[in-house]
């Protein structure tokens, strides 16, 4: 499955989300039709709005995070059952900002992946290494450890490779660096699951998307996705089917 996902992170107001949806749909339905899947992950307060605005368009709406328990005394968290109630299509799990700013562990991330999958929500598992880990030659070791979150999963899962050192820094990874890790992810993931897609998520723009469209199954797009026109061009670049 080829899929390109927009991660708005902690950006956009209610009005901004509506404007983005309107402009992106105009581009999507008046321009070249895409054969691949497209989705966006707004902040929690605007998921329902985006689901309503985008109904009937085929555009996936997802969440940027979740908690694996269906309910309970977990102040500030949003449960998988609550997200399912909103009708989300996918959920981003283990993003580097969750791992490194909020201290999420591999064990917690694994629980989230299994909770989402078992509830019929497409998990988007993020994996990636820091600059220090890459410099010390531990990239593949780190990735292999993070991929253990797939163990025991049965449904289709999306895996997004996002080198931490290339996110929001303007320092893009080379095609060779990306291919090495994407190929490694494909090989190691086969040990756990049969049905998966591998995306790239590190400072993606239209040029990068065109360059790597033959080695991955789409992208997880951060800052560039905030602009609907830029995001549409990236979607076109990955739409190689």
C-alpha positions in Angstrom: 0.0 0.0 0.0 1.3 3.4 -1.0 0.3 6.0 1.5 1.3 9.6 2.3 0.4 11.0 5.7 0.4 14.6 7.0 1.4 15.1 10.6 0.3 18.6 11.7 1.9 18.2 15.2 0.9 21.0 17.6 -0.1 23.4 14.8 -3.3 24.9 13.3 -6.5 26.2 14.8 -10.0 25.0 14.0 -10.2 27.6 11.2 -6.8 26.6 9.9 -7.8 22.9 9.7 -10.9 23.7 7.7 -9.0 26.0 5.3 -6.4 23.3 4.8 -9.0 20.7 4.1 -10.8 22.9 1.6 -7.6 23.8 -0.3 -6.2 20.3 -0.3 -9.5 18.8 -1.6 -9.6 21.4 -4.3 -6.1 20.3 -5.5 -6.9 16.7 -5.0 -10.1 16.6 -7.0 -9.3 19.2 -9.7 -5.8 17.9 -10.4 -4.3 14.6 -11.3 -6.2 11.8 -9.5 -4.1 9.8 -7.0 -4.2 6.0 -6.9 -2.5 5.9 -3.5 -3.9 6.7 -0.1 -3.6 10.0 1.6 -4.3 11.1 5.2 -3.8 13.8 7.8 -3.3 13.8 11.6 -4.6 17.0 13.2 -4.3 17.8 16.9 -6.8 15.9 19.1 -9.4 18.7 19.5 -9.9 18.9 15.7 -10.1 15.2 14.7 -14.0 15.2 14.7 -14.1 18.4 12.7 -11.7 17.0 10.1 -13.6 13.7 9.9 -16.8 15.7 9.2 -15.2 18.1 6.7 -13.5 15.3 4.8 -16.3 12.7 4.8 -16.8 11.1 1.4 -13.4 12.3 0.1 -11.5 9.0 0.9 -8.9 11.0 2.8 -7.8 9.3 6.0 -8.0 11.1 9.3 -5.8 10.0 12.1 -4.4 10.8 15.5 -0.9 11.8 16.5 -0.8 9.6 19.6 -3.0 7.4 21.9 -2.9 5.5 25.1 -3.3 1.7 25.0 -5.9 1.3 27.7 -9.6 1.6 26.7 -10.4 3.7 29.8 -9.2 4.5 33.3 -7.5 7.1 35.6 -4.9 8.4 33.1 -5.3 12.2 33.3 -4.5 13.9 30.1 -4.4 10.8 27.9 -6.7 9.9 25.1 -7.7 6.2 24.9 -7.9 4.0 21.8 -11.6 3.4 22.4 -12.2 7.2 22.4 -10.3 7.5 19.1 -12.2 4.6 17.7 -15.4 6.3 18.7 -14.4 9.3 16.6 -13.9 7.0 13.6 -10.2 7.6 13.1 -8.4 5.6 10.4 -4.8 5.5 11.7 -2.7 6.6 14.6 0.9 7.6 14.8 2.8 5.7 17.4 6.3 6.1 18.8 7.2 9.4 16.9 10.7 10.5 17.9 9.2 13.5 19.7 7.2 11.1 21.9 10.2 9.0 22.5 12.8 11.7 23.2 10.7 14.6 24.6 8.1 12.6 26.6 10.2 9.5 27.4 8.1 6.8 25.7 9.7 3.5 26.0 9.8 0.6 23.4 7.7 -1.4 25.8 5.0 1.3 26.0 5.1 1.8 22.2 4.6 -2.0 21.6 1.5 -1.9 23.8 0.1 1.0 21.8 0.8 -0.8 18.5 -1.1 -3.9 19.6 -3.9 -1.9 21.1 -4.5 0.0 17.9 -4.2 -3.0 15.6 -6.6 -5.1 17.7 -9.1 -2.3 17.6 -9.0 -2.1 13.8 -7.0 1.2 13.7 -4.0 1.3 11.3 -0.8 1.8 13.5 1.9 3.9 12.0 5.0 2.8 14.0 7.8 5.4 13.9 11.4 4.1 14.2 14.7 6.0 13.9 18.0 6.8 15.3 19.6 10.0 16.8 22.6 11.6 15.3 24.8 10.3 18.2 23.5 6.8 17.5 24.3 7.1 13.8 27.8 8.4 14.4 28.5 5.5 16.7 27.4 3.0 14.1 24.3 1.8 16.1 21.6 2.8 13.6 20.6 -0.8 12.6 20.8 -2.0 16.1 18.5 0.7 17.3 16.0 0.1 14.5 16.0 -3.6 15.1 15.2 -3.1 18.7 12.3 -0.7 17.9 10.9 -3.1 15.4 10.2 -5.6 18.2 7.0 -3.7 18.7 5.7 -5.6 15.7 6.0 -9.0 17.5 2.7 -10.8 17.7 0.9 -8.3 15.5 -1.4 -9.7 12.8 -3.0 -6.8 10.9 -1.4 -4.5 8.3 1.0 -2.0 9.9 2.7 1.0 8.5 6.3 1.6 9.6 7.8 5.1 9.2 11.6 5.5 9.2 12.4 8.9 10.6 16.0 9.6 11.3 15.8 11.9 14.3 18.7 14.0 13.1 16.9 14.8 9.8 13.5 15.9 11.3 13.0 19.7 11.2 16.7 20.3 10.9 16.9 20.9 7.2 19.6 18.2 7.0 18.2 15.6 4.7 19.4 12.0 4.7 20.9 10.8 1.4 19.0 8.4 -0.8 21.7 5.8 0.0 21.3 6.3 3.8 17.5 6.0 3.5 17.7 2.9 1.3 20.0 1.1 3.6 17.6 1.5 6.5 14.4 1.0 4.6 15.7 -2.3 3.1 16.8 -3.4 6.6 13.3 -2.6 8.0 11.7 -4.6 5.2 13.9 -7.6 5.9 13.5 -7.5 9.7 9.8 -6.8 9.7 9.1 -10.0 7.7 10.1 -11.9 10.9 7.0 -10.5 12.7 4.4 -9.6 10.1 3.5 -10.3 6.4 1.5 -7.2 5.6 3.3 -3.9 6.0 4.3 -0.6 4.3 7.5 1.3 4.9 7.4 5.1 4.8 10.1 7.8 5.1 9.7 10.7 7.5 12.7 13.0 7.7 12.4 16.6 6.3 10.5 15.6 3.2 9.8 18.0 0.4 8.7 17.4 -3.2 12.3 16.9 -4.3 13.1 14.3 -1.6 9.8 12.5 -2.3 10.6 12.2 -6.0 14.1 10.9 -5.3 13.0 8.2 -2.9 9.7 7.2 -4.4 11.2 4.0 -5.8 12.5 2.7 -2.4 9.7 3.3 0.0 5.9 3.2 0.1 5.1 6.8 0.8 5.9 9.4 3.4 5.1 10.7 6.9 5.3 14.5 6.3 5.7 17.1 9.1 6.3 20.8 8.4 5.8 20.6 4.7 2.3 19.1 5.2 1.1 22.3 6.8 0.9 23.9 3.3 -1.8 22.0 1.3 -0.1 22.7 -2.0 3.3 21.4 -0.8 1.7 18.3 0.6 -0.2 17.7 -2.6 3.0 17.8 -4.6 4.6 15.4 -2.2 1.6 13.0 -2.6 2.0 13.2 -6.4 5.6 12.4 -6.1 4.9 9.2 -4.1 2.0 8.2 -6.3 4.0 6.0 -8.6 1.4 3.2 -9.0 
